[in-house]
Amino acid sequence: MKQKKSAHAGFTLIELLTVIAIIGILAAILIPAVGKVRETANKMRSSANIRSIAVSYATYSSSGGRVRTLTASKLDSKNIHSVAEFLAKQVELYDASVWIIDSDPKFIEFENEGGDIPAVIGYRDSNNAFQTSTDWTTRVPLGYDFALAAGGNDPATTTPLTWTRGLTSSGTWPKDSPWGLGGHIAYLDGHVQFYNDLEGEDGQLVDPTNGQPTSNILDIHSSNDIVRAD
């Protein structure tokens, strides 16, 4: 007599292996897609942040009835944190997250070590005096380099003002930069573009002395005027 299969019988080994294989295939498809979506979202946020920096600088530069530029003599120290503090004080760019790239390996390491993440760079006290936030220290890794003395007669559409940290004179970003490959550049007029590198067809800068394409940021800004985050 043929025995009926129990209603409570479990999966066979073959069925379990099949299910595991299907899950593995789905994971192989979905995980890279999710990672790509997350990276795209992070790049969009970084693009908006670096644009905020450029627009804030333009506000400072054009206020007061005359064109002004930020020079090293106006900073407490020649570092990127002082640039951020200056813009916070002058044009109220208080949000510290604007200067931070979450995917930056240096920032991730800082977080993992229990570093304090500042909400704001500073604030105005009851006397309207600017006060630097206690959490805002030079230990917090920032994600952008900045060009001092930019503005004045510099062509606004082709002069880089700030860019993802790590850009080299060869027009590339190193593997330990925030995106591992490429970075954003914000120009004086506030427009932002992402480049994989500045060589070949991906995108080149313009040398203001001759109007020719260049991949070397030092053809545009003196090394003494570039404040690097690293």
Secondary structure, 3 states (H helix, E strand, C coil): CCCCCCCCCCCCHHHHHHHHHHHHHHHHHHHHHHHHHHHHHHHHHHHHHHHHHHHHHHHHHHHHHCCCCCCHHHCCCCCHHHHHHHHHHHHCCCEHHHHCCCCCHHHHHHHHCCCCCCCECEEECCCCCEEECCCCCCCCCCCEEEECCCCCCCCCCCCEEEEECCCCCCCCCCCCCCCCCCEEEEECCCCEEEECCCCCCCCCEECCCCCCEECCHHHCCCHHHEECCC
